[in-house]
Amino acid sequence: MSVTISLLAETAVINVKPRLLLILRTTRHAAETSDSKHTCFTHWAGDLTTAEVCPQLTSLGRKELKIKDAAMKDFTMDKPTDSFKIRYPNHGGVSLKYWNFDPNTGCKDILIKGGDNDIWRIWVSDEDGNDRDIDTLNTQFDYKTFCSKWIHIHIKKRVWD
């Protein structure tokens, strides 16, 4: 099950299933998170404004995405072990899945998927280098284990030659 998120106040609580809540809360920038292994996300293209967020059922309880501000570009999780999937229906349905966080190394798995409209693509990069680490330009799925604190999400229309 997924929910559409919108930021109407400082805190929005969305009931997803009984005993499972997804909480969206404006927060300080993730850079202020003291733990160097706690993952922070930033949208270099796109945002969470019309995104659908689905917490993954790895455990029952509360899950939180902490969003920096109303621009909805920067976010982190309350607990880095919280797995989730984000789908961008207004951007061709591309999606990103985050899971398998290792607290000892800070590494986590990220899977991206192309959507139902091939005009749109998603790619993800880390803070190491200027490359596109995973990209749906030439494939429907791409996956990588990332070990950097910052993850950059890019959602754009394809450009054909």
Beta strands, then each sheet from edge to edge (+ up, - down):
strand 1: 3-4
strand 2: 11-17
strand 3: 20-26
strand 4: 40-45
strand 5: 52-55
strand 6: 61-67
strand 7: 74-77
strand 8: 84-88
strand 9: 94-99
strand 10: 108-113
strand 11: 120-126
strand 12: 134-135
strand 13: 141-146
strand 14: 150-157
sheet 1: 1+ 5- 8+ 9- 10+ 13-
sheet 2: 2+ 3- 6- 7+ 4- 14- 11+ 12-
end
